[in-house]
Amino acid sequence: MQMWARIFPILVLACLPLGAQHAWIEYQPKHELPPVIDGNSAAVWWQGELVLFHSDSRPTLSRGPDQFNLSPAIPVNFVTDEPKTVWIEAAWADPEGSILVWYHTEPRACDGRLAAPQIGAGISLDGGYTVYDLGIVLRAGDEPNCQAQNGFFASGHGDFSVVLDPTSGYFYFYFTNYAGPASGQGVVAARLAYEDRFGPVGRVAKFHEGAWESPGLDGPLSAIFPATKTWDRADTDSFWGPSVHFNEHLGVWVMLLNRACCAPEWPQAGIYLSFAPQLDSPAAWQAPRLLLARGQLIHLPGFYPQILGLGPNGTDTLGGEVSRLYVQGMSIWNLRFSWDEPPPQEEEDLDDSPHMFQHPRR
């Protein structure tokens, strides 16, 4: 325990029943993060500056004193033995001075018509300017389904976030599984022991049938939030793209989610939110609650909800009573959390009529 206390702030979970939490939006002047953003954007503090990774098949970064004063985007030098598309979607500043990153990549399948995404790891020794590829850590074992009608993926794991739980000593991966048995499609989980962080290939274990024992490479898994309609269908209905953070005010973990439903090219059916008291039991996550209806997204891009904490150590994985809420890098909201104060009633049109935001990745 003393070792963990030196490395991490102690996260004390509130001893209150789940279900009492509330979250609501408060409108703010519009703020936009540096483009281009096509996925979760990872943030870390490094040598007194906030470093923000953002990607659109090629990773970039910005840095500055806070999220409202970031430099223009510059390319990240991604060093790898095999050229690949890269979306950096998670990062963690190691106490030894490096930055660990995790990325989504999209190997082509089905004669190039579709992709079978994978999740890999990398490390930077210079604050994010150069990232060295450590290899693929999460890969689907299912054969690509070339008859898939979702328009993008024939199989694979991707669109994810990674958080460190100092209580259990693991990095937890929350990601989307796009093929295989229906029981494993949707939002899924895996984990990596803290001591394996510099050599992660072959060390990540997926959650499957109640245990963290399935191999990260090609092993089966069980969904936390299973797809209602599977990803091979044109009208898939599924949560995807989880973004997870620890909320210091509530003392619990929070997950923000997209929901694709129910027409070709993943139209956004709304942004959802879930809470959990701990990460070692995926069953602890509450059923997702609607946070933003489709009609509330009409003036913004429709995907990749996440927070950036407003506190002095705030990132995309650490927030407090009030954090800034972003959707694909744009924000017109704060997101406020409370145990017992009910959310205020917003006087606005919450129209949930079909307003189509097609998935931008092609």
Salt bridges, closest charged atoms under 4 A:
GLU26 OE2 - ARG336 NE 2.57
ASP38 OD2 - ARG361 NE 3.17
GLU49 OE1 - ARG63 NE 3.02
GLU89 OE2 - HIS104 ND1 3.83
ASP94 OD1 - ARG197 NE 2.50
GLU96 OE2 - ARG197 NH2 3.59
GLU106 OE2 - HIS104 NE2 2.80
GLU106 OE2 - ARG361 NH1 3.19
ASP133 OD2 - LYS84 NZ 2.91
ASP159 OD1 - ARG361 NH1 3.02
ASP196 OD1 - ARG203 NH1 2.94
GLU209 OE2 - HIS208 NE2 3.66
ASP218 OD1 - ARG139 NE 2.80
ASP235 OD2 - LYS229 NZ 3.43
ASP235 OD1 - ARG233 NE 2.87
ASP237 OD1 - ARG259 NE 2.99
GLU265 OE1 - ARG362 NH2 2.98
GLU321 OE2 - ARG336 NH1 3.45
ASP352 OD1 - ARG294 NE 3.70
